[in-house]
């Protein structure tokens, strides 16, 4: 028991989706970008990381009040209540942290699929599922492994990320000729008794433990991906214990089919209501936690398992095995009530799919910033600030078309790259834990799965490679995006305001006739600063023309007296990160004057902070 704590072709892809029933649409959206297509279906359906439907957006709509003074509360509602969090969040006490526990609000998570990252051991390429190694096929193994990942940890450290999340490393099912190969890791070959086997193509237990030790030696933490909803289609357990699975013909009679029926036709769906099944799944998961030095768990397809099972069985067992374990629920939905159900069951965190959809609508599709402001405010209102700080924000993952594919057909690559950079500034400045998907820091293209799971390009690991243009693979010059992400991570991990600070909305568009500008303050007490606070003001111009807005300060009752004083005392604020060095913030009486070039974003802090050079 450990107790360590520390701080390729689109056509092939479409054919695979059509033939193999992997979910989502075809990925051949005529309004998508040419280097790889993709669309948001708006379905909100879940995924086994081998489907490709997006959650769409139901996070809110533009406010059309015609006001250009922004909101004077931090809820984004435009109300005059002066409340910090809007309506009272549900009672959800913070889970107790053991001494020295990891501060997850200060982490930056990096998601990757080991098979698609780096091949560091050619000797294991032929192990596992026979006939499944084909680097040219988007639905086969490409050879990436844990050895290759260990060889490239310097890259992650250079970028600055602090937490690594890999897709599952379970041993996978043997596969069938009419299905894709299980390169993604979500078709676990569960068996009775559970053997805790790793996928041999990725490495063995010693290699996995070596990866964990390498990460911890660098001050990084590891998020282990787990599945208790289903087994792989041909898992040994299906033949050994057929009575442990819901019958697809009668499952809808048992209750909510989202929970009692397979999430994908033909997927063996565990019946957790059977004690033997719950015991097996608990023991399997805790076995991994006891054998390996795992810091956190991402629970796949959580919304397809009853919340009661997690509350009464799995979460208590997992935390007994690893006190302080941080657990994130994949609740593939924009509905806040759906997320709340699993947070109330005891999960520490969940993925903010609604925020992601809003960032896509606002920035990828050049919409109003009000959509993004609405989504952030809705989460703070519903969950309260402390829980919102523990939610995971993202713009890409392995189940969705990449952001760079979503602006629409014919949008120039440099424009796509600019929109991506705006979204990245937002990702690192709004409340919540930022998560990158491998290649986000480069501007990688990718349509619906499996096209969104392209290999990490070898050139990415050198500065010279990132300085060159790669128009078939990424939008714009990757070095610019990479350096922006590095600067954002540096600020996010060093500034309490961005990690745990309160969120105060100060300006939004409020109607198509006004500047498409969003301004908010993040502020945390007890850090550096004359009054003991750390403050960062984030400003975004999502319009095609330069914007200069006078943002009210004295009239914004959500600001503390100290916040108002810091903003209007005549002191200079400098840009510390962003997309354009010409952005400016200056006091203007009881307001502040924010000047932003077209399609730009900047983070400002009191002038004691050093200025930056825009990438």
Secondary structure, DSSP 8 states (H G I E B T S, - for coil): ---------HHHHHHHHHHHT--S--S--TTS-TTS------------SS--------S-----S---S--SSTTSS--SS--SSSS-----------TT---GGG--EEEE-GGGT----GGGTTSSSTT-B-TT-TTSB----HHHHHHTHHHHHHHT--EEEE---B-B----TTS---TTS-SB---SS----B-TTT--HHHHHHHHHHHHHTT-EEEEEE--SEE-TT-HHHHH-GGGB--TTTGGGGS-HHHHS-SSTT-EEB-TTSHHHHHHHHHHHHHHHHHS---EEEETTGGGS-HHHIIIIIHHHHHHHSTT-EEEE----S-HHHHHHHHHTT-SEEB-HHHHHHHIIIIITT--HHHHHHHHHHHHHHHHHHHHHHSEEES--TTS--GGG-S-TT--HHHHHHHHHHHHHHHHHSSSEEEEETTTTTTB---STTGGG----GGGGSHHHHHSB-TTTBSSBHHHHHHHHHHHHHHHHH-HHHHH-EEEEEE---STTS--EEEEEEEEETSSSTTSEEEEEEEEE-SSS-EEEEEESTT-TTS-HHHHHHHHSS--EEEEEES-TT-EEEEETTEEEEEE-TTEEEEEEETTS------
